[in-house]
């Protein structure tokens, strides 16, 4: 009788993973080091300057003139801005050129008003800066601060005038096409500008006179009674219509002479300011 085959032996239980040895760990790390991509370079610091910016030329900054030099420059420019009109000479040239010179008169009236205001702003601003420096060296800034603040208020109003529509070229072109109507408008605008300019400028001069006097260099105080008073525009327009335009010549005379007198008054105060500033700087 045949013997049955012996039963198969049960499979051996799989053993757990072998504990990695030190040699195995080192080998794996070596392989990973070869296969891994190189680490990214460190980011530059936030304050790093690009190469292009480092090689670009530095911007040129114009030096700021000293306040005393600005006073002198504005003082010397008054012959350029403060144009004096001679009414009879202007009238003669207007008649000889059949009215063409009258167009130049309109241009010069607007230009001198605009340029004079700009020059005076620069001069008064420079005088304020110079006085502030001198007050600092004498320990008087806190005492005189209210005066300086009032000067700043007047200068701000004068600067506001520079933004108004006072381009001499444009007004001259308008006068060519519209004639006498534009000239009347120019006369009214220039007179109202002189009223505002004279008031604000006089206020700044008054405060600066007090400041310079406190610093030991007196400056002549402006005369409040010399402030320009506005024309009666309605009455002048009526008289202009009644006289069929002839009164326009007298109106033009007033506009010329009023600003001429304003220049003469300003020059007296400017001479006093220049002497005071020079004595403080010595």
Beta strands, then each sheet from edge to edge (+ up, - down):
end
